[in-house]
Structure formats: structure tokens, C-alpha cells
Amino acid sequence: MMLYERFKKEIIPKLQRELGYRNPMEVPRIEKVVINVGLGEMKDNPKVLESVQNDIALITGQKPVITRAKRSISDFKVTKGDPIGCKVTLRGLRAYVFLEKLFNLVLPKTRDFRGLSSASFDGRGNYTIGLDEQLVFPEIKYDEIEKVHGMDITIVTTAETDREAYYLLKELGLPFKD
């Protein structure tokens, strides 16, 4: 059963019982998933930017947006308008499909994986995961990558507290180390 269908049929009633909601619409949901890649020292090479865009598009099935510097910072040799990364925002069914792949294929495949910390919540019910390399995704072929880069994956929920978001993500299958 697909993650979204499981969420509708099994997880909503379970969270409703556990967290004491009277209405199924009160149950927290996944609002969006944001995948962000910062280019850092690679910003001078336009070929790397194109390669990162292609990798993110392969992983998510959606074309990434280039993020640009909002202001100039001389210490980092960044001027206003320079490309400094790229990001993709997944909503709805695409977000659930991506999370299913992340929880079941990608995270268990990472080296020395023993579960994720529950300390990565931001205080508002959102959770961020940092990956060191894009090679853990099954769509990426080692021979075709330009440069190994990491990424941040932020799961934005409608939960009002970290506790509610923790229960939601735990039920969806996020492997926390307990």
C-alpha cells in the first residue's frame, strides 16, 4: 500500500486516538517537502550548477529553482544575484511518494545509519535531515556525477508542536533512534 493511502486509512485514525483529536481534520499532515542544495565553493563553475540541477530533477521528478544571493558578502566572495544553490518544493502526492522512497530506500542505504535524531525539529513541527551525498538515491549513477554534494531535506508539517510532528513522522515510517 502506498504511503499516502496508508496515511488516509490507518495513520489518521491512529493519531486521532493517540493524540485525542475529535475531528480527523485536526490530525497533522505533511504540508510540503523542501530539498535544498547549497553550492558553496562550486558557485564559480556553471557546469557544476547544471549537474546539481540535473541530479535534483532526477531525484524528485521536478525541475529545481536556482536560489540566488539576496545581498553581497565580501568574506565569502558572493555578490548580490550570484547563484548559490538550488531547491525543489514538493507538495501533495509527490511529497508522500518522495518520503516513501526516502524512508524505505535512501536512509537505510546511508553508511553507518542507526536512525535519525529527534532533536532536529525546529520547535514548530518541522523536521530537517541533512545528507552528505546524493549517491544514496537510486536514480543517481556514480559514473555520471560531476561532483559529490550534500543536501538538506526539510519536512514541513501542519503540526503545531514537535511532539505532534514526531508522532506523525514516526507513523509515516521515519526511522528515529529511540
JORA-V985728 format. One line per field, one symbol per residue. ss: DSSP state (a for helix, b for strand, c for the rest). burial: 1 if it has 24 or more other C-alpha atoms within 12 Angstrom, else 0. A space follows every 10 residues. Layout:
# JORA-V985728
ss->???
burial->???
This chain:
# JORA-V985728
ss->ccaaaaaaaa aaaaaaaaac cccaaacccb bbbbbbbbca aaaacaaaaa aaaaaaaaaa ccccbbbbcc ccbaaacbcc ccbbbbbbbb baaaaaaaaa aaaaaaaaac cccccbcaaa bcccccbbbb bccaaacccc caaacccccc bbbbbbbccc caaaaaaaaa aacccbcc
burial->0011001100 1111110010 0000001111 1111111111 0110000111 1111111011 0001111000 0000000000 0111111111 0001111111 1110011000 0000010100 1000111111 1011111001 0000101111 1111111110 0111111111 11111100
